[in-house]
Amino acid sequence: MVAGDHPFAAWTGSRLNKGLGVLGYADARYRITEQSDAGLPWHIPFTVNGLNIIALWAHQLTRDLRYVRVTHEIVDRHKDFLGQGRALLMGDFNSNTIWDRGHPDRNHSMLVEKLGKLGLCSAFHSQTRSAHGAEQTKTYFHTRNLRFGHHIDYAFVRESAKTSLEVGSPDEWLAHSDHMPLILDIAEA
């Protein structure tokens, strides 16, 4: 990926048209600080002005290493990076507490607890004071059908961070994607 009109660009994926990309447009200090594991689909660890970020698209690698289990593995491998200073884990987690029974050894509730021990919480859930699994706002619509919506995209930030999170509206975004954008503002420390 070439930087072009943006000072930062990073990509990981299985093909040129299937993967995870991060573009940075702000005038900031961007740096790849940790190596991602190409065997874990897909994540990009980097920093922006001292904010440690992991962008994430969790999906299936094998029958045993899929969705929330992939995210557990990524968090385990980068726990020091996420556990120090300002941190953000954001993206398509492909998981929710409603599917915990399908992943009894490494489920979404366990992931929320693990991230909590690192001092990270879901910006959406903190802002709306809703429980995981009880979200009224959907971030994904299977086959772009409004009747098949789930909340599977998250931004986990330091609990003390001053944030504002907006979920894009299906009326505006569904024509472009089955996922609604998460628009996160984090106040400078």
C-alpha positions as CSV (number, residue, x, y, z in Angstrom):
1,M,0.0,0.0,0.0
2,V,1.4,3.4,-0.9
3,A,1.1,6.4,1.3
4,G,-0.2,8.9,-1.3
5,D,-2.4,11.6,0.2
6,H,-2.1,10.2,3.7
7,P,1.0,10.1,5.9
8,F,0.4,6.5,7.1
9,A,-0.8,3.3,5.5
10,A,-0.6,-0.3,6.7
11,W,-2.1,-3.5,5.2
12,T,-2.4,-7.1,6.1
13,G,-4.5,-9.7,4.3
14,S,-4.8,-12.9,2.3
15,R,-5.2,-11.1,-1.0
16,L,-4.9,-7.6,-2.4
17,N,-8.7,-7.1,-2.1
18,K,-9.3,-9.0,1.2
19,G,-7.7,-7.9,4.4
20,L,-7.4,-5.1,6.9
21,G,-6.1,-1.7,6.0
22,V,-5.3,1.4,8.2
23,L,-5.0,4.9,6.7
24,G,-3.8,7.8,8.8
25,Y,-4.8,11.3,7.5
26,A,-3.9,13.5,10.5
27,D,-0.6,15.3,10.8
28,A,0.7,13.0,13.5
29,R,3.6,10.7,14.5
30,Y,2.6,7.2,13.2
31,R,4.8,4.2,13.8
32,I,4.6,0.4,13.5
33,T,5.9,-0.6,16.9
34,E,5.0,-4.3,17.2
35,Q,5.1,-7.1,14.7
36,S,1.7,-8.6,13.9
37,D,1.5,-12.4,13.5
38,A,0.6,-13.2,9.8
39,G,-0.8,-16.5,11.2
40,L,-3.6,-14.6,13.1
41,P,-6.1,-12.9,10.8
42,W,-5.9,-9.9,10.9
43,H,-4.4,-7.2,13.1
44,I,-2.1,-4.2,12.8
45,P,-0.4,-2.9,15.9
46,F,0.9,0.7,15.6
47,T,1.2,4.0,17.6
48,V,-0.1,7.5,16.8
49,N,1.3,10.2,19.0
50,G,2.0,7.8,21.8
51,L,-1.4,6.0,21.6
52,N,-0.9,2.3,21.3
53,I,-3.5,0.9,18.8
54,I,-4.3,-2.5,17.4
55,A,-6.7,-2.4,14.4
56,L,-8.5,-5.8,14.2
57,W,-10.6,-7.9,11.8
58,A,-11.1,-11.2,13.6
59,H,-12.3,-14.1,11.5
60,Q,-11.7,-17.8,11.0
61,L,-8.2,-19.3,10.6
62,T,-9.0,-22.9,11.6
63,R,-12.0,-24.5,13.1
64,D,-10.4,-24.1,16.5
65,L,-8.9,-20.7,16.0
66,R,-11.8,-18.5,14.9
67,Y,-13.5,-15.2,15.7
68,V,-13.3,-14.5,19.4
69,R,-10.6,-17.1,19.9
70,V,-8.4,-15.2,17.4
71,T,-9.0,-12.0,19.3
72,H,-8.0,-13.7,22.6
73,E,-4.8,-14.9,21.0
74,I,-4.0,-11.4,19.6
75,V,-4.6,-9.8,23.0
76,D,-2.5,-12.4,24.7
77,R,0.4,-11.8,22.3
78,H,0.2,-8.0,22.7
79,K,-0.9,-7.6,26.3
80,D,2.1,-5.5,27.3
81,F,1.5,-3.2,24.3
82,L,-2.2,-2.8,25.3
83,G,-1.6,-2.7,29.0
84,Q,0.8,0.2,29.1
85,G,0.0,3.9,28.6
86,R,-2.8,5.0,26.3
87,A,-4.2,2.1,24.3
88,L,-7.0,1.3,21.9
89,L,-8.1,-2.1,20.4
90,M,-10.7,-1.4,17.7
91,G,-12.3,-3.1,14.8
92,D,-14.5,-6.0,13.7
93,F,-14.3,-8.6,16.5
94,N,-17.0,-10.9,15.0
95,S,-18.1,-11.7,18.5
96,N,-20.7,-10.9,21.1
97,T,-21.7,-12.2,24.5
98,I,-24.8,-13.8,23.0
99,W,-22.6,-16.4,21.4
100,D,-20.6,-17.3,24.5
101,R,-21.9,-20.9,24.6
102,G,-20.4,-21.6,21.2
103,H,-16.9,-20.7,22.6
104,P,-16.9,-22.0,26.2
105,D,-13.1,-21.9,26.7
106,R,-12.5,-18.4,25.2
107,N,-15.7,-16.4,24.7
108,H,-16.6,-12.8,24.4
109,S,-17.4,-12.3,28.1
110,M,-14.0,-13.7,29.0
111,L,-12.4,-11.3,26.5
112,V,-14.2,-8.3,28.0
113,E,-12.9,-9.4,31.4
114,K,-9.4,-10.0,30.1
115,L,-9.4,-6.5,28.5
116,G,-10.7,-5.1,31.8
117,K,-7.7,-6.5,33.6
118,L,-5.6,-4.5,31.2
119,G,-7.6,-1.4,32.0
120,L,-9.5,-1.3,28.8
121,C,-13.3,-1.1,28.4
122,S,-15.7,-0.8,25.5
123,A,-16.3,2.9,24.7
124,F,-19.8,2.1,23.4
125,H,-20.8,0.2,26.5
126,S,-19.3,2.9,28.9
127,Q,-21.1,5.7,27.0
128,T,-24.5,4.0,26.7
129,R,-24.2,2.1,30.1
130,S,-25.5,-1.0,28.3
131,A,-24.5,-4.6,29.0
132,H,-22.6,-6.7,26.5
133,G,-25.2,-8.8,24.7
134,A,-28.0,-6.3,25.3
135,E,-27.0,-3.7,22.7
136,Q,-29.9,-2.0,20.9
137,T,-27.5,-0.4,18.4
138,K,-26.3,-2.8,15.7
139,T,-22.9,-2.5,14.0
140,Y,-23.3,-5.3,11.4
141,F,-26.3,-6.4,9.2
142,H,-25.9,-9.9,7.7
143,T,-26.6,-9.7,4.0
144,R,-27.3,-6.0,4.6
145,N,-30.7,-7.0,6.0
146,L,-31.9,-4.8,8.8
147,R,-33.7,-7.8,10.5
148,F,-30.3,-9.6,10.9
149,G,-28.3,-7.1,12.9
150,H,-25.7,-7.7,15.6
151,H,-23.3,-5.7,17.6
152,I,-19.8,-7.1,16.7
153,D,-17.6,-4.1,16.2
154,Y,-15.9,-2.5,19.2
155,A,-13.5,0.2,20.4
156,F,-11.8,-0.8,23.7
157,V,-9.9,2.1,25.3
158,R,-8.3,2.9,28.7
159,E,-11.1,3.3,31.2
160,S,-9.9,6.8,32.2
161,A,-9.9,8.0,28.5
162,K,-12.3,10.8,27.6
163,T,-14.0,9.4,24.5
164,S,-17.1,9.9,22.3
165,L,-18.2,7.1,20.1
166,E,-20.8,7.3,17.3
167,V,-22.1,4.3,15.3
168,G,-22.9,5.1,11.7
169,S,-26.5,4.9,10.7
170,P,-27.7,2.1,8.5
171,D,-29.8,4.7,6.5
172,E,-26.5,6.4,5.5
173,W,-24.0,3.5,5.4
174,L,-25.8,0.2,4.5
175,A,-25.5,0.9,0.8
176,H,-21.7,1.0,1.2
177,S,-21.1,-1.9,3.7
178,D,-22.7,-4.5,5.9
179,H,-20.7,-2.9,8.8
180,M,-21.5,0.5,10.2
181,P,-18.5,2.7,10.9
182,L,-17.4,3.4,14.5
183,I,-16.4,7.0,14.8
184,L,-14.3,7.5,17.9
185,D,-13.0,10.7,19.3
186,I,-10.3,10.4,22.0
187,A,-9.3,13.5,24.0
188,E,-5.5,14.1,24.0
189,A,-4.0,13.1,27.4
